[in-house]
């Protein structure tokens, strides 16, 4: 019989409530993370299958690795859903651990999908690269401010070879001249770091058949393909495209009551990185794909450019789901779409 452990996890400590289903007795214990050997000895003492449930947390990776090393099964739960099931408004570490244990024992634990270690490593690299890109963008914006204050406004051309030459030729104060040189040096350094990270991702993408299929789409490159494949995981987890768009957070939120029906902005519940990459990819796809270009301008006339980009990103995600599900590339997807349109026209 399995042993169930409900863990209320914090960065410095955890409270554990566990139950051995052979005798049904519930026990509890507080463990300090500074005493790592005591913690390891505690979880090593369990005999037989062990299921450990805890809420999703950004600081629990080392603890999950420890449990995997001990061959314990780890279940990660949706924190909001777990809290909804609490019968009391009182909240303590003991109550939270006992609540998780109770949900495990009743088979009501709101378990969420957890990517495998390989996917987590890829997503960590993508997020790491994205942070450097954000830093570089901030540095470039500071350079734009310095250039505009000196009368030079060349927008996106500022970082070209000719733009840098004009920037360095500006007559600036000693303070601005020093800031310009430091920002330029930082941008060059960040660019090298970003390029090195992207080079590490190339062989990983080459081994992924799903990424190769997605990259046949206009607009979807190596980074977007990797992010989609490793965020979605096994594609058979999703029964339809609507589930995928909701998982990524690109589904519109409905707020209707009575005769009033209102569709609002997207939910933004999923991966922020995937949404960002899809919107970036959508801008390229709308330029090269005739169907998406027509769809983009149709939405833009009714709404505005930002909403049109998000709508195209949602269409691109649905395409990616169909391609991964049916194991087809862009050319086959287009052929099937033309075949369906022809059949509708004939009937």
N, C-alpha and C positions, 0 to 999 in steps of 0.2 A: 504494500500500500504506500502511496506517495506521502511525502511530508510537505506541507504547504507553509510558506513563510511570507507574511506580509511585512514589507519594509517601508517605513517612512524615512526617506533618504534626505539628508542635508549635506552640505559641503564638508562639515567638520564632524558630524556624528550621524547616527541612525538609530531608530527604535524598531526592534524586531518583535513581531508577534507570530508564533509558529504553532502548528498543530500536527502531531503524528496521528494519522487517521486510524492506526491500530488501536490506540487507547482513547482518542478523542479529546485528550486534555490539551488546553490552550495555555501556553507559557509566553512570557515576554521578557525582553532584555534590552538595555540601552548599551550601545557600543560606540566607543570613541575612535575616530579614524586615525588618530595619532598612534594608537596601539594596534598596528597592522597585524602583528603576529597573533595577538589575541583574537582579532577578527577572523583571520584565516583559520585558526584552530577551532573557532566556534562553528564555522560552516563546514569544516572538514570532519567534524564529529558526527554529522548525520549519515546514517546508513540507508541505502536504498535510493530510489528516485526522489529528487527534491525539486520542487517548483517554487521559484522565488518571484513574487510580484512586487513591482514598485512603479511609482508614477514616472512619466517621462521627465527627464532632467538633462541639462547640458553638462553636468559635472559628474555623471555616474559611470563614465566609460571605463575607468580603472576598476570600479567595483564589478561591472559586468564582465570584464576580462578575467577577473579573479574567479567569478562564479563559473565561467566557461572552462577555466583551467581545472576546476574541481568537478567538471562534468555535471553541473547543476543546470536545470532549465530555467531561463530567464524570461519572464513575461513583463512587457512594458505596457502600462495602462494610460488611457486618456485622463489627464488630471481633472479636467472639467467634468467629465462624465462620472468619475469616481466621487467627486464632491457632491454631485447631484443626488447620489444614492445614500448620502449620510442622513441618518434619522434624527440627528440632533444638530442644533446650531453651534453647540460647544465644539471647539477644535483644539486638540492637543496632539502631541506626537503619539501618545499611546492610542488615543481614539482613532487617529488616521491609520496606524499600523493594523489595528484590530478591524477597521472597516475594510482594508484591502484583503486581509485574511478571510473575513466573512464572505466577500465577493468571490474569492478563490474557491472556498468550500462549497458555495452555492452554484458554482459554475456561471457566475454573472459578471466576471471580471471583464471590463471593457478593453480588451487587448487590442493594441494597434500594431501595424506592420513595422517591423524593424529590419532595415537593410542588413545584408550579410557583411562581414568584415571587409571584403574586397570592395563592395559598393561604398561603404562608409569611407574607406581610404580615398577613393576617387572623388567623392563629394567633398571631402575635407580639402583636397588639393584644389578643386574648383572654387570653393569658398575662399581659400587662402589667396588664390590668384585674384579673385574678384575684389578682395580688400585692397590689394596693391593697385588694382585698376582705379578704385575709388580714390585712393591717395594721390595717384598720378593726375586724375581729373581735377582734384582740388588744387594741386600745384599749378596745373595749366590755367585754371581760372584765376589764380593769383597773378600769373604772368599777364593774362589778358587785362586785368585791372591796372597793372603797372604800365602796359603798353598804351591803353586808352587814355590814361592820365597824362601821357606824353604826346598824345595826338596820333597814335598809330592804332587803327582799328581794321584788322584784316581777317577777323573771325577765325575760321578753321585753318587758314593758311599760316597761322602764327607758328606752328610747329614744323612747317616745311623748311627746307634748307634756305630758301630765299626769305621766308618769314623770320627765321632765326637771325639771318644776316641783318635784316632791317631792325630787329629788336636790339641787337648788340650795337647798332650804329646810333641809337637814340641818345640824345643828351639828357642825362638823368642826374639827380642828386646823388651824393655819396651813399645815402641810405638805400635809395631805390636801386642803384647800380649793384650794391652788394646783395640785395634781395634777389634781383634778377639772376645773378650768377649762381646763387645758392639754389634757387628754384630750378634752374636749368640743370645743374649738377644732380639734384635729387631726381628730376624726371628721367635723366639718362640712366641713373642707377636703377630706378624702378622698372624702366623698360627692359633692362638686362635681366632682372629678376623675373619679370612676367614672361619673357621669352624662354627662359630656362624652365619655368614651370610648364609652359605649353609644350616644350620639347619632351618633357617627361610624360605628358598625356598622349602623345602621338602613338607610341607602340601599344598602349592600352587600348586606344580606339581601334587600331588595326586588327586586334584580336577579337573585337566585338562585331559580330555579323549584323546585329540590330542597329548599331551605330552607323555601319556602312550603308545600310538601307535608308536610314533617315537622311544621311548626307547627300543622297541623290536628289532630295528636295531643294528647290531654290530657296536660299536664305538660311537653311539649317547647316551649320558647320560642325566642326569637331567638338567644340565646347558645348553647344546646344544639344547635339546628339548624345554625348556622354551624360549630360545632366538629366535628360529625359529618361534614358534607358536605366540609369542607376537610381533615379528617384522613384520611378514606377515599379521597378523590380519585376517579378513574374507577371506578365501581362494578363494571364488568366485570372488574376485576382479581381479584375474588373469585368462586370457583366455587360456594360455598354459604355459608350463614349461620354454620357452624362456623368457617370461615376468618376471618370478620369478628370474631366474639367473641374468637378467639385473637389477632387483630391488635391489638385494643383492650386485651387482657389481662383479659377477663372470663370466660375459659374455666377451669373447675375443673381442678386438677392431679391426675392419677391416680398413685397409688403402690401398685401391686399386685404381689404375688409369690405364686406357687403358688395355693393355694385362697383366699388372703386378697386381698380387693379393697377398696381404700380410695380414696375421692374426697375430696381435701383442699380447701384454700382456692383462690381464683383465682390465676392466674399473675402478674398485675400487670406484664405484659411491654410493654404499649403505652402510649398517652398517659394520663398521670395526670390531666390536665385533663379529658379526655373522660369518664373513669370518674367523676370527681367530679361533673361536670354531669349525667351519666346517673343517678347515685344520687339527686341532688337532684330531678331530674325524675321519678324513679320514685315518690318519696313523694307528689307531686301526682297522678301518673297512677293510683296505687293508690286514691286517693280518688274519682276521677271515672270511671274505666273499670271496668265491672262484672266483666269477665273478669280483669283484673289485680288487682282488689280480692280476688276469690275466690282467685286464685293466691297472693297475698300472705299471706292468713290461713292457707291450707293449708300453706305453707312455714313460717310462723311457729310453727304448732303442732308441727311436727316439729323445727324448729331454734330460731332466735331472731330477733328483729327485725332486727339488722344483716344476717344472712344472707338474710333475706326481702327486704330492700331491694335487696341486690346481685342476687338472683335476678330481681326485677322489672326492674332496670336491664338485665340481660341480655336479658330478653324484649322490652324497649323497643328495644334495639339491633337485635334480629332483625327487629322490625317495621319499623324505619327502613331496614334493608337491603332488605327486600322492597318497601317503598314506592319507594325509589330505583331498584331494579332494574326493577320493573314500571311505574314512573312513574304511581303511583296515590296518592290521598289517603287520609285516615283512614276516610272514609265508604265508599269502595270496598273498602278492606281489611276493614272490618267486614262488608260485604255478602258478600264472598267467603268469610269465615270462617263466617258463618251458612249459606251455601249448602253448604259442605263438611260441617258438622255435620249438616245436614238429610239430606244424601245418605248419611252413615254410619248415621243413625237409620233411614232407610228400608230399608237393606240389612241 
